Amino acid sequence: MSFDTLGDINWLAAIVAGIVYYAIGAAWYSPALFGKPWMRSIGWDEEAGPPDASAAEYALPLVGYIVAGIATAMLAVATATNSFGEGVVLGFVLGVGIATVLAFVTAVFDPMKVSKMVWFGVTAGYHALGLLLTAVIVSVWN
């Protein structure tokens, strides 16, 4: 694999995949889904809600997810992943094999988490799903 794969990716697919990943997070961490347990897991008062966030605190993760979309597209090109089924496999490998492991290690060693395993479950589930959908998007839209 080389950076030459950047010339072969579908940039629109990678950007859309990053936006989808971000949008999933907006729903995932909402009070209707997993926002309340996640807030409790880090010690926030769920009645008071999260502290106010700046526009940058919302925009920077979007940039990060677009970078994840580009990186996933590069891996899809490098591994000739170009179907729905192959995208699911790539997403599973990235989501479970990397993101879930990183979330678990963070949960275990972060002394600030009030409920480490709840935080892990919410966070790992989000990233596993986000990367799965990201991989499927860049794999089928090539």
N, C-alpha and C positions, 0 to 999 in steps of 0.2 A: 504494500500500500504506500502511496505517496500523496503529496498535496496536489498532484496532477488530477486526482479524482474530483477536485473542486470544479474542474472544467466539465465534468460529466454529470454532475448532479442536476436535478430539476430544482432550481432555486425557489421557484414559486411554491412547489410542494414542500420544501424544507421550511420556508417561512410560514406557510399555512399550518404545517404540523406544529411548529412552535407556538403559534397563536392558539391552536386547539389545546395543546398541553396547558397553556396558561389559563384558558377558559375553563378547563376541567377543574383546575385549582380553585377558581372563583366559586364554582358550585360545590366542590368537595369540602372546602373549609367554611362553607356557609352554615349558619345555625340549623338549617333544614337537614343537612347531612351530618358531617363530622366536626363542624366548627366548635360546638360546645364541649365534646369530650377532649378535643385537641387543646382548647383553652384551659380546661381543668388540668390537663396533663403537664402544662408548663406553668401552672400556678396563677393564671389570670382569673379574675373574677368574671364569671360568665354573665352575670347580671349587668355589670358595668360595661362589658364588651371590651374589645381590644383598644389599646391606646390609638390616638389619632396617628395616621400615617401620611407622609408627604407624597406628592406625585411621584417623586423619584423612587420611593420605596415600593410603589406599584409598578413603575416602568422598568426598573432594573431587572426584576425577575422575568419580565417579558423578553428582554434582550437575552437573558440567560437561556430561556426556553427556545428561542430562535437559534441560538448557538447549538443547543442540543439537537434541534431539528437538522441543522447543517451537518453536525458530526454523525448523526444517525444516517443521513442520506449518503455521506461518504462511505460509511460501513456497508450500506446497502449496495452501492456501486462496486466497492472493492470485493464484496462476496457474491456478486451477481444475484442479489436478492431482488426479485422483480415480480412476485406474486403475493396474493393475500396470505397463503399458508406460510410462505417463506418469511413474510413480514411479521407474522405472528411469532414464528420461531426467533427471529432477530429481536423483536420486542421483548419476548420472554427472557432471552439471554441477558439483554441489557437491564430490564426491569428487575428481574429476580436475581440474576447473577452479579449485578453490580450495584444498582440503586438500593435494593433491599438489604444487601450486606452492609453498605455504607450507613444506611439508616440504623441498622441494628448496632453496629459498632459505636455510632454516635450516641444512641440511647443508653448503651451499657456504660459508657465512660463519661457522660455528661452529668455532673452532680447537681445541675440546676433543674433537671426534669423532676417534677413531683411524682408523676406516674410514667415511668420510663417505657413500659410495654404498651401502654395506651398510645403514647406519643409515637412509638415505633410502628404500631399497627396502622395508625392514621397516615403517617408520613410515608411508610413503605408502600401501603396500598395505593396512595395517590401517585407516587412515582412509577410504580410497576404498571399501573393503568395508563398513565401519561406516556411512558416510553413505548408501551405496547401499541397504542394508537398512533404515536409518532412514527414508529417503524412501519406499521401497515400503510399509513398515508404515503410515506416516501417510497415504499416498495411498489405499490400498485400505480402510483402516479409518477411514472418515470418517462 
